[in-house]
Amino acid sequence: MARRVGRKTSTTGTANSAEWIALEQDIVACERCPRLRDYCTRIAREKRASYQHEAYWGRPVPNFGDPAARLLLVGLAPAAHGGNRTGRVFTGDRSGDWLYRALYRAGFANQPHSIGRGDGLRLSDCAVTAALHCAPPANKPLPEELANCHEWFRRTIDLLPVRVFLALGQIGWRAALLELRRREWHTGKLPPFKHGAIVELAGGRWLVGSYHPSQQNTFTGVLTEAMFDAVFKTARKLLKQT
């Protein structure tokens, strides 16, 4: 039996739902980075052998989640045969398997699996974004590509009542701090990234760090499910304080 999500899901009828949808549409239509667009469309055309029967998304991957979220997860980028295939961030790859299982256990998701758009997955009080919305070659975005994509992160924060930012990996951490400092929600010395890091921000907000649930981390034991669960317990605790 699926766990009851701890807060009523707000996927329709909220004050900013129309703006949230408009932002999704603008992200999907983005053509700012020719290298990324060429790579994603080529991957969608050539496909991986095990997914030859599927129609790949092949476009920039929008945010996903509750448009009234107070918890915002900041990842790196869609995977070439994950989000670039399914059209939903952290969906269709092992990183997503780890992430949505953890969100389910923490009560932010209504089910522990994420297979593809239309699979019934809903998030509550939580949304997922990325520093980059297109899959980069070798999973290594260029600085100018991250800069091109940063507008979408700014607009995401403009729309959401975020109280806890959870950065998944160093690139997500840097992207979050760049915007948090621009808004003067964080000043002073730059805090280093580490798993479990907690940074207090202005206005009753927080930045939390976590290792990215990539296979490189999960297969080697750098990140365990217990460690990941602890990060979401921290996020829950901080949300209760706001």
C-alpha positions in Angstrom: 0.0 0.0 0.0 1.3 3.4 -0.9 2.2 5.7 1.9 -0.1 8.7 2.5 1.7 11.9 1.5 2.1 14.1 4.5 0.7 17.3 3.0 -2.2 17.8 0.6 -0.9 17.8 -3.0 -1.3 21.2 -4.7 -0.9 20.3 -8.4 -3.9 22.3 -9.5 -5.9 25.3 -8.3 -3.0 27.1 -6.5 -2.4 30.8 -7.1 0.8 30.1 -9.1 -0.2 27.0 -11.1 -0.6 28.9 -14.4 2.8 30.6 -13.9 4.4 27.2 -13.0 3.0 25.7 -16.3 4.2 28.7 -18.2 7.7 28.3 -16.8 7.7 24.6 -17.8 6.7 25.5 -21.3 9.5 28.2 -21.5 12.1 25.7 -20.3 11.0 23.0 -22.9 11.2 25.6 -25.7 14.7 26.8 -24.8 17.3 26.7 -27.6 20.1 28.7 -26.0 22.8 26.0 -26.1 23.4 24.5 -29.5 25.9 21.9 -28.2 23.3 20.6 -25.7 20.4 20.6 -28.2 22.5 18.8 -30.8 23.5 16.2 -28.3 20.1 15.6 -26.8 18.4 15.3 -30.2 21.1 12.9 -31.4 20.7 10.7 -28.4 16.9 10.8 -28.9 17.3 9.7 -32.5 20.0 7.0 -32.0 18.6 5.7 -28.6 20.0 3.0 -26.4 19.3 -0.6 -27.6 17.1 -1.4 -24.6 14.9 1.6 -25.3 14.6 1.3 -29.1 10.8 0.9 -28.9 10.4 4.1 -27.0 9.9 7.7 -28.2 12.6 9.8 -26.5 11.7 13.2 -25.1 14.9 14.8 -26.5 14.1 18.4 -25.3 15.0 20.4 -22.3 13.4 18.8 -19.2 11.2 21.0 -17.0 10.9 21.2 -13.3 8.7 18.6 -11.6 6.6 18.7 -8.4 4.3 20.7 -6.3 3.9 24.4 -7.4 3.4 25.3 -3.7 6.6 23.4 -2.6 8.6 24.6 0.4 11.4 22.0 -0.3 13.3 22.5 -3.6 15.8 19.8 -4.7 18.6 21.1 -7.0 20.2 18.4 -9.1 22.8 18.5 -11.9 21.1 17.7 -15.2 18.8 15.1 -16.8 20.5 11.8 -17.8 20.9 11.1 -21.5 18.8 8.0 -21.3 16.9 9.0 -18.2 15.2 12.4 -18.2 16.2 13.0 -21.8 14.3 9.9 -22.6 11.3 10.2 -20.3 10.8 13.9 -20.2 10.8 14.1 -16.4 13.8 15.0 -14.2 15.3 12.0 -12.3 13.0 9.6 -14.0 14.1 6.4 -15.9 17.5 6.0 -14.3 19.0 4.6 -11.1 19.6 8.0 -9.6 15.9 8.7 -9.9 15.1 5.3 -8.4 17.1 6.3 -5.3 15.7 9.8 -5.1 12.0 8.9 -5.4 12.3 6.0 -3.0 13.8 8.4 -0.4 11.1 11.0 -1.1 8.4 8.4 -0.6 9.9 7.2 2.7 10.1 10.8 3.8 6.4 11.5 2.9 7.1 13.9 0.0 6.0 11.4 -2.7 2.9 9.2 -3.1 4.8 6.3 -4.5 8.4 5.0 -4.4 8.9 4.5 -8.2 9.4 6.9 -11.1 9.1 5.2 -14.5 7.8 7.9 -16.8 5.5 10.8 -17.3 2.0 9.7 -16.6 3.0 7.0 -14.0 0.9 8.6 -11.3 3.8 10.0 -9.3 3.0 13.1 -7.3 5.1 15.2 -5.0 3.8 17.1 -2.0 5.5 20.2 -0.6 8.5 19.3 -2.7 9.7 20.2 -6.2 12.7 19.0 -8.2 14.8 21.2 -10.5 18.3 21.1 -11.9 21.2 23.4 -12.6 21.0 22.4 -16.2 17.8 21.3 -18.0 19.5 19.5 -20.9 21.6 16.3 -20.7 25.3 17.3 -21.2 27.8 15.1 -23.0 29.8 13.1 -20.5 27.7 14.6 -17.8 29.9 17.7 -17.9 28.2 21.0 -18.6 30.2 24.0 -19.8 30.2 27.2 -17.6 28.4 29.2 -20.3 25.7 26.5 -20.5 25.1 26.7 -16.7 24.9 30.4 -17.0 22.4 30.2 -19.9 20.2 27.9 -17.8 20.4 30.0 -14.6 17.4 32.1 -15.5 15.1 29.1 -15.1 16.4 28.6 -11.6 15.8 32.2 -10.7 12.2 32.0 -12.1 11.6 28.8 -10.2 12.6 30.4 -6.9 10.4 33.5 -7.8 7.4 31.2 -8.0 7.9 28.8 -5.1 7.7 29.6 -1.4 10.9 27.7 -0.8 12.1 27.4 2.8 14.6 24.5 2.3 17.0 24.1 -0.6 18.5 20.7 -0.9 21.5 20.6 -3.2 22.3 17.2 -4.7 26.0 17.3 -5.5 28.5 20.1 -5.9 27.1 21.6 -9.1 23.7 21.9 -7.5 25.3 23.4 -4.4 27.1 26.1 -6.5 24.0 26.9 -8.6 21.9 27.3 -5.4 24.5 29.5 -3.7 25.0 31.7 -6.8 21.3 32.6 -6.7 21.0 32.7 -2.9 23.8 35.2 -2.7 22.4 37.3 -5.6 19.2 37.7 -3.5 21.3 38.4 -0.4 19.9 35.5 1.4 23.4 34.4 2.1 26.4 36.6 2.7 29.9 36.2 4.0 32.3 33.3 3.4 31.2 30.7 0.9 30.3 27.5 2.7 32.0 24.4 1.3 29.9 21.6 0.0 29.7 18.4 2.0 27.1 15.8 2.7 24.8 16.8 5.5 25.9 20.4 5.4 23.3 22.9 6.8 23.5 26.6 6.0 21.2 29.1 7.6 19.9 31.7 5.2 18.0 35.0 5.6 14.2 35.0 6.1 14.0 31.6 7.8 15.4 29.6 4.9 18.0 26.9 4.8 20.4 25.3 2.4 21.2 21.6 2.9 23.8 19.5 1.0 23.7 15.9 0.0 25.8 13.7 -2.2 24.2 13.2 -5.6 22.5 9.7 -5.9 24.6 8.9 -8.9 25.7 5.3 -9.5 29.3 6.5 -8.9 28.2 7.3 -5.3 25.6 4.7 -4.6 27.4 1.7 -6.1 30.6 2.5 -4.1 28.9 3.1 -0.8 29.8 6.8 -0.7 26.1 7.4 -0.4 23.9 4.9 1.4 20.1 4.9 1.8 20.5 5.6 5.5 22.6 8.7 4.7 20.1 9.8 2.1 17.2 9.3 4.5 18.9 11.3 7.1 19.1 14.3 4.8 15.4 14.3 4.2 14.7 13.9 7.9 16.8 17.1 8.3 14.7 18.8 5.6 11.5 17.8 7.4 12.8 19.1 10.7 13.8 22.4 9.2 10.5 22.8 7.5 8.7 22.4 10.8 10.7 25.4 12.1 9.5 27.7 9.3 
